[in-house]
Amino acid sequence: MKKSILLLIILSVFLKGWSQPCLPEGIGFNYQSQIDSFQINHPNCTKVLGDVAIIGEDIENLQGLSSIVEVEGFMAIATCYLLGSLDGLENLKYVKSLDIQWNSQLKNLEGLENLKSIKWDMHIISNFSLNEIDGLDSLGYVGGDLQIAQNPVLSSIIGMRSLRNIGGGIGIWENPVLSDLSGLIGLQTINGELYISDNDALTSLHGLDSISAPSIHVLKIKDNSHLSDCAIRSICNLLDIPFMNTDISNNAPGCNSEEEVDSACVSLSINSNEISTHISIYPNPADNMINVILPESGMWENLSADLNGIHYSNINTEGSFIEIDDIMGKKWKEVAFIKGQREISLDVSYLPTGLYLVRLLVKGSTYATGKVMVVR
């Protein structure tokens, strides 16, 4: 028993000496020599409690910071004119906020492969040699805004494919050779503005398809001179929501106005495997009860394709539901349809004031949508 207790004490002392929080006041690096001596001056420092500022014209590598696993404060890597990569940060898993700006020789983000989560914002701005955003294979969550801007040779953001959720908005602007957004194909929700502007080589918004439309609060797609393909699922669903703050302008034909995109969305819905047509809802606005009416059966029967194996005759049978979601994507109600039913009354008296999306779901696919404003 005494030996066991002694072993635990020795192990506890060993672990404390091996890994520990440090630097609650933060630390700044202005010279390469400071980075090179970090592990000598701060042995076993793996969790920095304060901010980390890496700002120095002669800094050319970050190898001396390889012991850092977490940064509880802000991390800025800026005006490091000789820095070519972020090698040395390969053990970093968490940071409160990450700023990467004005690093004229930085070509990629290799070195951040194990970064999993950023609590607040991530800014990648004005890195004049950055040609691709890779090295972010593990990043699944950014809690604030994601901004990618003014990177003159950035052509790809493919390394962000693991990103699933953003707690703020997205801004992608003034990246003149960025031609596609496919690196964001895994993104499911944001919580703010979607802003895409002044990306001259961008031709399509594909890559943003999977974002939940209600999670987009403001939409601004403008001044992208070659952008002609904006009719993707997330944008089409967003334009179905009334009273949205949108600005689609000064892009290429096909995406030069909300009307052009809306028209392209109608064609897309007819030719795709997922229909999204309109549900009628009255009264609207509502306070206590709403009546939901499905589209006329002919709208479905006129379609020649067998849509995901579901014909109109299967609507209103087992597996068909009406769902009510708020603009944040939260589900408030789900009601099964009875066979042969085309109209249903729903109690909304418990819903807070706000805008809600009403969807007809059949075997997991959205087949019709409508909007209702609940007021108190």
Buried (B, 14 or more C-beta within 10 A) or exposed (E): EEEEEEEEEEEEEEEEEEBEEBBEEBBEBBEBEBBBEBBEEBEEBBBBBBBBBBBBBEBBBBBBBBBBBBBBBBBBBBBBBBBBBBBBBBBBBBBBBBBBBBBBBBBBBBBBBBBBBBBBBBBBBBBBBBBBBBBBEBBBBBBBBBBBBBBBBBBBBBBBBBBBBBBBBBBBBBBBBBBBBBBBBBBBBBBBBBBBBBBBBBBBBBBBBBBBBBBBBEBBBBBBEBBBBBBBBBBBBBBBBEEBEBBBEBBBEBBBBBEBBBEBBEEBBEEBEEBBBBBBBEEBEBBEEBBBBBBEEEBBEEBEEEBEEBEBEBBBBEEBBBBBBBBEBEEBBEBEBEEEEEEBEBEBEEBEEEBBBBBBBBBEBBBBBBBBBBEE
